[in-house]
Amino acid sequence: MNGKKRLLGYGLAIILGGSLAAAPRARAQENSTDTAKRKVKSKVLPDYPELAKQMNATGKVKIEATIAADGRVTNTKVVGGSPLLIGAAQDAMRKWRFEPAAKESVEVIEFDFSGHN
C-alpha cells in the first residue's frame, strides 16, 4: 500500500511539474458586432490568474465591450468562458483604448488563455 501512495505521488509530481514548464499566456482577438470596426489604440493582455495556473485551466473568454465615443471602455459583459479566467479578461478589457468615433459602439473581444508557448 505504501508503494502505491509513493507511485501516485511521483505521478502527480510529474504531471504538475510538466504543467509548470510551459508558462501559460493569454492572447486577444477582436470580433466586432458592428460592420464598422473600431481600431484599437492600446491593448492590455490579461494576467493569467494564479489559481488557473495551478489548476492548469485553459480556454477562451468572450467579452462584449461598450466603447464610448472617446475610445474608453465603459462597460463589459461576459459572453462566455471559464469562471477562473473571466475576471482577468474583464480587468484587461477595461484598460483597452480605441480610436475616437462619432458615437458609442460595441465590440466582442475573445481572449485565449493557452497553456502552450
Backbone bond lengths (Angstrom), bond angles and torsions (degrees), N, CA, C in turn:
res aa  C-N    CA-C-N  psi(-1)  N-CA   C-N-CA  omega(-1)  CA-C   N-CA-C  phi
1 M - - - 1.444 - - 1.525 110.60 -
2 N 1.311 117.21 -40.37 1.457 121.58 -179.97 1.526 111.03 -63.36
3 G 1.336 117.56 -35.57 1.462 122.30 179.10 1.525 111.41 -66.68
4 K 1.342 116.76 -36.73 1.468 120.75 178.78 1.522 110.92 -65.72
5 K 1.328 116.58 -40.64 1.463 120.58 179.01 1.529 110.32 -64.34
6 R 1.332 115.63 -42.06 1.459 119.87 -179.90 1.530 110.34 -64.54
7 L 1.330 117.13 -43.09 1.460 121.70 179.00 1.536 110.60 -63.15
8 L 1.309 116.39 -41.52 1.459 121.12 177.17 1.531 110.33 -62.84
9 G 1.310 116.52 -42.06 1.463 121.27 178.23 1.521 111.93 -62.68
10 Y 1.348 117.46 -42.19 1.462 121.20 177.44 1.528 110.80 -64.15
11 G 1.309 116.08 -43.28 1.469 120.26 179.51 1.520 111.25 -60.90
12 L 1.334 116.25 -44.35 1.459 121.16 178.85 1.528 111.08 -63.61
13 A 1.325 116.30 -40.60 1.465 120.19 178.89 1.526 111.31 -64.03
14 I 1.333 117.08 -38.21 1.468 120.72 178.87 1.522 110.52 -66.74
15 I 1.311 116.24 -43.68 1.466 120.38 -179.97 1.515 110.76 -63.38
16 L 1.320 117.14 -48.91 1.456 120.83 -178.97 1.526 111.28 -67.28
17 G 1.296 117.19 -38.48 1.461 120.67 178.96 1.517 111.52 -65.02
18 G 1.328 117.28 -37.70 1.462 121.11 177.84 1.511 112.46 -67.05
19 S 1.328 117.66 -33.38 1.462 120.01 -179.73 1.516 111.38 -72.44
20 L 1.318 117.81 -21.55 1.453 120.92 178.57 1.524 111.77 -81.94
21 A 1.323 116.69 -21.62 1.455 120.36 -177.28 1.522 111.74 -65.97
22 A 1.312 117.94 -39.42 1.463 121.47 178.46 1.523 108.64 -98.50
23 A 1.311 115.97 106.55 1.460 120.18 -177.65 1.529 109.95 -67.98
24 P 1.332 117.76 125.54 1.451 120.06 179.42 1.521 110.90 -68.08
25 R 1.311 115.63 152.99 1.449 120.12 177.28 1.518 109.45 -146.89
26 A 1.287 114.89 169.99 1.455 120.47 -179.14 1.513 110.18 -127.09
27 R 1.315 114.75 145.74 1.459 121.54 176.01 1.517 108.15 -128.46
28 A 1.311 116.16 159.31 1.463 120.99 178.62 1.518 109.74 -125.29
29 Q 1.317 114.99 135.70 1.453 121.11 175.51 1.515 107.54 -122.22
30 E 1.316 116.10 143.26 1.457 120.11 -178.48 1.524 110.07 -99.48
31 N 1.309 116.76 131.33 1.458 123.66 172.90 1.513 106.86 -132.80
32 S 1.306 117.15 110.73 1.453 120.58 -175.54 1.515 111.15 -85.72
33 T 1.335 116.22 142.43 1.458 120.14 174.76 1.526 109.98 -89.08
34 D 1.339 117.32 -14.54 1.465 122.00 176.62 1.521 108.65 -98.59
35 T 1.327 115.43 161.17 1.457 118.15 177.99 1.526 110.57 -74.98
36 A 1.318 117.94 -35.09 1.463 121.78 177.45 1.522 108.33 -94.17
37 K 1.301 115.73 104.62 1.462 122.14 -175.24 1.526 111.31 -80.53
38 R 1.323 116.73 137.49 1.465 121.83 176.46 1.524 108.91 -78.49
39 K 1.309 116.35 137.90 1.460 120.98 177.61 1.524 109.30 -82.88
40 V 1.313 114.80 140.50 1.463 121.54 179.66 1.525 109.29 -85.46
41 K 1.331 116.45 128.27 1.472 121.55 174.79 1.520 110.35 -86.48
42 S 1.338 116.67 -42.95 1.464 120.00 179.38 1.529 109.97 -148.23
43 K 1.333 113.80 136.02 1.470 121.90 179.34 1.519 108.93 -112.80
44 V 1.316 115.07 150.50 1.453 121.78 171.31 1.526 106.06 -125.73
45 L 1.321 116.38 120.99 1.464 119.69 177.43 1.522 109.41 -79.12
46 P 1.320 117.02 142.88 1.466 119.50 -178.57 1.524 112.03 -70.67
47 D 1.312 115.11 148.72 1.461 120.67 171.11 1.514 107.28 -76.02
48 Y 1.319 115.90 139.11 1.461 119.98 178.11 1.529 107.19 -75.24
49 P 1.330 119.51 116.37 1.473 121.32 -176.32 1.536 112.15 -58.50
50 E 1.310 115.77 139.07 1.469 121.52 -177.76 1.529 111.93 -57.23
51 L 1.333 117.29 -43.74 1.461 120.27 179.67 1.524 110.88 -63.25
52 A 1.327 117.26 -39.09 1.468 121.17 177.85 1.527 110.55 -64.24
53 K 1.341 117.03 -38.02 1.470 120.67 176.30 1.523 110.37 -62.30
54 Q 1.339 115.16 -47.15 1.463 119.77 -177.63 1.522 111.39 -62.56
55 M 1.328 115.99 -35.01 1.464 120.33 -178.91 1.527 112.06 -91.02
56 N 1.354 116.10 1.67 1.459 122.16 -179.39 1.531 111.11 56.05
57 A 1.335 115.77 39.06 1.458 121.72 -178.78 1.524 110.26 -81.80
58 T 1.308 115.95 132.31 1.459 122.03 175.87 1.526 107.73 -132.06
59 G 1.309 115.90 169.04 1.453 119.53 176.92 1.509 111.86 147.30
60 K 1.317 114.70 -174.34 1.456 121.44 -178.49 1.518 109.91 -114.50
61 V 1.332 114.66 147.88 1.463 121.56 176.12 1.520 106.56 -127.33
62 K 1.332 117.00 127.97 1.461 121.79 176.59 1.516 108.76 -105.82
63 I 1.336 114.21 128.84 1.454 121.68 179.88 1.525 109.03 -121.95
64 E 1.324 116.58 130.78 1.457 121.65 172.55 1.526 106.91 -95.70
65 A 1.320 116.36 119.84 1.455 121.26 -176.12 1.523 110.64 -112.88
66 T 1.324 115.69 133.02 1.460 121.46 172.35 1.518 106.83 -93.45
67 I 1.330 115.77 126.44 1.451 121.10 -175.41 1.525 109.13 -115.32
68 A 1.316 116.05 124.59 1.462 122.11 179.55 1.525 109.79 -68.42
69 A 1.319 116.16 164.14 1.465 121.40 179.24 1.529 111.91 -56.91
70 D 1.335 117.36 -31.74 1.468 120.54 -179.30 1.532 113.54 -81.10
71 G 1.344 118.02 -2.83 1.459 121.77 175.66 1.516 115.94 99.75
72 R 1.337 117.66 -2.16 1.471 120.58 178.34 1.525 110.16 -82.46
73 V 1.311 116.48 147.05 1.466 121.60 173.88 1.524 107.39 -81.00
74 T 1.316 116.68 119.06 1.463 120.76 -176.27 1.523 113.12 -101.18
75 N 1.328 116.93 -21.31 1.464 119.52 -178.57 1.525 109.05 -155.67
76 T 1.317 115.81 145.98 1.463 120.41 174.52 1.519 109.17 -129.35
77 K 1.312 114.77 146.18 1.462 121.41 178.47 1.527 107.55 -137.12
78 V 1.313 116.73 130.27 1.462 121.30 -179.68 1.521 108.94 -76.47
79 V 1.326 115.35 126.84 1.461 121.07 176.17 1.522 109.56 -94.10
80 G 1.335 116.72 -33.45 1.460 120.26 178.18 1.509 111.35 178.66
81 G 1.325 115.35 159.04 1.454 120.29 177.00 1.512 112.80 141.65
82 S 1.317 115.07 171.40 1.460 122.39 -179.31 1.526 111.41 -69.92
83 P 1.321 117.64 133.85 1.470 120.45 176.88 1.527 113.29 -58.08
84 L 1.329 118.00 -25.87 1.466 121.26 178.37 1.526 111.92 -70.70
85 L 1.331 117.54 -22.40 1.454 122.17 -172.88 1.528 113.83 -109.97
86 I 1.309 117.35 -17.27 1.472 122.28 -173.97 1.527 112.67 -59.61
87 G 1.314 118.28 -47.26 1.469 121.37 -176.57 1.518 112.32 -58.52
88 A 1.322 116.87 -43.72 1.467 120.85 -179.71 1.529 110.66 -65.47
89 A 1.327 116.97 -39.62 1.466 120.59 179.61 1.527 110.80 -66.24
90 Q 1.325 116.87 -42.74 1.470 119.96 179.15 1.526 111.35 -65.80
91 D 1.314 117.70 -42.00 1.472 120.95 178.91 1.526 110.76 -59.57
92 A 1.332 116.63 -44.08 1.462 120.53 179.47 1.529 110.72 -66.65
93 M 1.321 116.72 -42.95 1.468 121.16 -177.61 1.526 111.37 -60.49
94 R 1.305 117.90 -37.77 1.468 122.05 -179.80 1.528 112.46 -64.35
95 K 1.337 117.07 -20.03 1.464 121.43 -179.14 1.530 112.70 -92.44
96 W 1.327 117.26 -7.24 1.459 120.22 179.48 1.514 110.19 -68.46
97 R 1.334 115.81 152.50 1.459 122.51 174.37 1.527 108.53 -130.67
98 F 1.339 115.08 136.84 1.451 122.00 -179.21 1.523 110.05 -114.34
99 E 1.328 115.89 164.05 1.462 121.00 175.44 1.528 108.54 -63.38
100 P 1.333 118.03 144.41 1.470 120.45 176.23 1.533 110.79 -61.96
101 A 1.323 115.46 153.18 1.466 121.64 178.86 1.524 108.52 -144.06
102 A 1.305 116.16 173.52 1.464 121.35 -177.98 1.521 112.23 -68.79
103 K 1.338 116.58 -30.45 1.467 119.51 -178.09 1.519 111.12 -147.19
104 E 1.322 114.84 172.17 1.473 122.73 177.46 1.526 108.79 -63.64
105 S 1.325 116.24 148.64 1.460 121.04 176.58 1.519 110.05 -141.18
106 V 1.321 115.25 170.85 1.462 122.07 179.86 1.526 108.27 -125.53
107 E 1.315 115.90 131.78 1.473 122.48 177.68 1.522 108.60 -125.98
108 V 1.326 116.38 146.88 1.459 121.29 173.33 1.520 107.04 -109.62
109 I 1.320 115.48 122.01 1.462 122.17 -178.52 1.522 108.66 -115.12
110 E 1.314 115.76 135.72 1.463 120.71 179.12 1.522 109.23 -111.36
111 F 1.312 115.93 124.02 1.456 122.77 177.00 1.526 107.84 -101.77
112 D 1.325 116.01 131.55 1.458 121.64 -178.68 1.526 108.64 -110.22
113 F 1.301 116.64 109.75 1.462 122.41 177.15 1.527 106.17 -94.35
114 S 1.313 115.24 108.10 1.447 120.73 -174.47 1.520 110.29 -120.19
115 G 1.307 117.33 139.59 1.449 121.76 177.83 1.519 112.42 -85.09
116 H 1.332 116.15 1.18 1.466 120.35 -178.98 1.509 109.72 -98.70
117 N 1.327 116.13 156.72 1.468 123.80 -179.54 1.466 109.04 -21.74
